[in-house]
Amino acid sequence: MRFKPTIICLITVGVIHFSLANAQAPTRITILYDAFGKSSALKMDWGFSALIEYDGKRILFDTGNNAETFAHNVKTLGVDLTKLDFVVISHRHGDHTSGLNYLLGVNPNVPIYAPREIFGVFGASIPPTFYRKMESSPPEMRYFTGKTPDHLSSGSPWPSANFIWIDSLTQVGKGFFLISTVSQVPGTLELRELSLSIRTPKGQVILCGCSHPGIERIVDASRVIDPRIHLVAGGFHLVSTPDSTVERIATTLHEKWNVDLIAPGHCTGEPAFAIFQKVFSKKYLYAGLGSVIEIP
């Protein structure tokens, strides 16, 4: 089922400690990849990956920056990647995609939702109308000698992957939604990004990869799914943002959008962690590498 395009990001609810093997917590988010954390058994690196377990589904969100590091953390946490319902890749940057090389080695046919981009790394189809034609030119001066194929495909580092391209708000299961947004920020202009939203009894749990389109835009757009936002987690891309701007964003999420819980990670930034913790107080959830966040 498809809906009108929207935006958004992230997922999860009450905090827990490191330890994937909490058999009593069937609905949770486990942080598999990040550059900060408490466990010395896991390898830190710049990048992001999380495992979502909810309502009987197991979803991998992003795959980190390095396949060997991703594999180490997955094995250390006891995660079985052969038992996934689907994978979500938030955007094309290497610190979110490089673990695909390991994932596809152990689960080559798993469905992978990725942003639809013309000439993107996920191999999306290209409309044959993307270039202007000049009928009067001789065949040797024309693309495909003037006989354009019905379908053109963008190349991909993972040509055998089962990619499913998303460019609008899409429901991918009961209570599971993918929100497609496009960055309008200099430096990542036109970058397409997917966020995952889970509709829970307490409201949405939104998981973001980097929030390049802006965390405020994502949360605002998510309200078409459910106006109640229980938890927002993941990367908010505020690593170099001035404190005054971060304070405004944190206050807006807390007071305007009434976000119940916040669990920032990855590219949110060290000063931003402290600011969000101050604004949200006891509603701030630690989400470093190895953390487990329960979903209601």
SVG drawing of the C-alpha trace seen along z (x, -y; Angstrom):
<svg xmlns="http://www.w3.org/2000/svg" viewBox="-2 -30 39 48">
<polyline fill="none" stroke="black" stroke-width="0.4" points="0.0,0.0 1.4,-3.4 0.7,-6.8 1.6,-10.3 5.3,-11.0 6.3,-12.3 9.3,-12.2 10.6,-11.0 13.0,-8.9 13.4,-6.6 12.3,-4.1 12.3,-2.8 11.1,-3.3 12.5,-2.6 16.2,-2.2 18.0,1.0 21.6,1.9 24.0,3.5 23.3,7.2 21.5,8.4 20.6,11.6 17.7,10.4 15.2,13.0 12.5,11.3 12.5,8.3 10.9,9.4 10.3,5.9 13.4,3.8 16.1,1.9 19.7,2.9 22.5,0.6 24.9,2.7 27.2,0.0 28.3,-3.4 31.4,-5.4 30.5,-5.6 29.4,-3.1 30.1,-1.3 31.2,2.2 34.8,3.1 33.8,6.3 32.4,4.3 34.3,2.4 33.5,-1.3 33.6,-3.0 32.0,-6.0 28.7,-4.7 25.3,-3.3 23.3,-0.1 20.5,1.1 18.4,4.3 14.7,3.8 12.5,6.5 8.8,5.8 5.6,7.6 7.3,10.7 9.4,8.9 13.2,8.6 14.5,5.6 18.0,4.5 18.4,0.7 21.7,-0.3 24.9,1.7 27.7,-0.5 31.0,-1.7 33.1,1.4 32.0,5.0 34.5,6.6 33.6,4.4 29.9,4.9 30.4,8.7 32.4,8.6 29.7,6.6 26.9,8.8 28.6,12.0 29.5,10.6 25.9,9.6 24.6,12.9 22.5,11.5 21.4,14.0 21.3,12.1 19.9,15.2 16.6,14.5 15.5,11.1 12.2,10.0 13.8,7.1 16.5,4.5 16.3,0.7 19.2,-1.3 18.6,-4.9 20.8,-6.6 23.8,-5.9 26.7,-7.1 29.4,-4.5 29.1,-4.7 25.6,-3.2 26.1,-0.8 29.5,0.9 28.2,3.8 26.1,4.9 29.0,6.9 28.9,9.1 25.1,9.2 24.7,10.4 27.3,13.2 25.1,14.7 21.6,13.7 21.8,13.0 18.1,12.8 16.8,10.7 14.6,7.8 16.4,4.5 14.5,1.2 16.6,-1.6 16.0,-5.2 15.2,-5.4 17.8,-7.6 18.7,-8.1 22.2,-6.8 22.3,-5.9 24.3,-3.0 21.3,-0.8 20.7,-0.1 17.4,-1.8 15.8,-2.0 16.4,-5.2 13.6,-6.7 14.6,-6.7 13.4,-10.3 16.1,-11.6 18.0,-13.0 17.0,-15.2 17.0,-13.5 18.0,-14.9 16.3,-12.9 18.2,-14.6 21.6,-13.4 23.2,-10.4 23.0,-7.1 26.7,-7.3 26.0,-10.6 23.1,-9.3 22.8,-7.3 22.1,-3.6 22.2,-4.7 18.8,-6.3 17.1,-3.1 16.8,-3.8 16.1,-0.7 12.7,-0.6 14.5,-0.2 17.9,-1.6 19.4,-0.5 21.9,-2.2 25.0,-0.2 25.5,1.0 28.3,2.4 25.8,5.0 24.2,6.1 22.7,9.3 21.0,7.6 17.2,7.7 16.7,4.0 13.2,2.5 13.3,-1.2 11.3,-3.7 10.5,-7.3 7.3,-8.0 5.7,-7.1 5.2,-3.4 3.7,-0.9 5.8,2.3 3.9,4.3 1.3,3.9 2.4,0.8 5.7,0.4 6.2,-2.6 9.1,-3.9 9.3,-7.7 11.1,-9.1 12.6,-12.6 15.0,-14.6 17.7,-16.9 17.6,-20.6 20.7,-21.3 24.0,-22.5 26.5,-19.6 23.8,-16.9 21.5,-18.7 19.0,-16.3 20.3,-13.3 17.3,-10.9 16.9,-9.3 14.5,-6.8 13.4,-6.7 11.5,-3.9 8.4,-4.5 6.7,-1.9 3.1,-2.6 2.9,-1.4 0.1,-1.7 1.9,-4.8 2.5,-6.5 5.3,-6.3 8.8,-5.1 10.9,-6.7 14.4,-5.6 16.6,-7.8 19.9,-7.2 21.4,-10.7 18.4,-13.0 20.1,-14.9 16.8,-16.5 16.5,-17.8 15.1,-16.0 12.4,-18.6 11.1,-18.1 11.2,-14.3 9.2,-14.5 6.7,-17.0 6.1,-14.8 5.7,-11.7 2.6,-13.0 0.5,-11.8 1.1,-8.3 0.2,-9.2 0.3,-12.6 1.7,-11.0 5.4,-10.6 6.6,-8.3 10.3,-8.0 12.8,-9.4 16.2,-7.7 19.2,-7.6 21.4,-10.2 20.3,-13.8 23.3,-15.2 24.1,-18.0 27.8,-17.3 28.9,-20.8 25.7,-22.7 26.0,-25.7 24.7,-25.1 22.0,-27.7 20.5,-25.9 20.7,-22.5 18.9,-24.0 16.1,-25.3 15.7,-22.0 15.7,-20.0 13.1,-22.4 11.0,-22.2 10.9,-18.4 10.2,-18.4 7.6,-21.2 6.1,-21.6 6.0,-18.1 5.6,-16.6 8.1,-13.8 8.0,-11.5 11.5,-10.0 14.6,-10.9 17.6,-8.5 20.2,-10.3 23.2,-8.6 25.7,-8.5 26.0,-11.9 24.0,-13.8 27.3,-15.2 28.8,-15.3 27.6,-18.8 24.1,-17.9 24.0,-14.7 24.5,-16.9 21.9,-19.5 19.2,-16.9 19.9,-15.3 19.4,-18.6 16.2,-19.4 14.6,-15.9 16.0,-15.1 14.7,-11.7 13.1,-11.2 16.6,-11.0 17.7,-7.5 21.3,-6.5 21.8,-4.9 25.5,-4.1 26.9,-1.0 25.4,2.2 22.5,0.4 19.1,2.0 16.0,-0.2 12.7,1.4 9.6,0.7 6.2,0.6"/>
</svg>
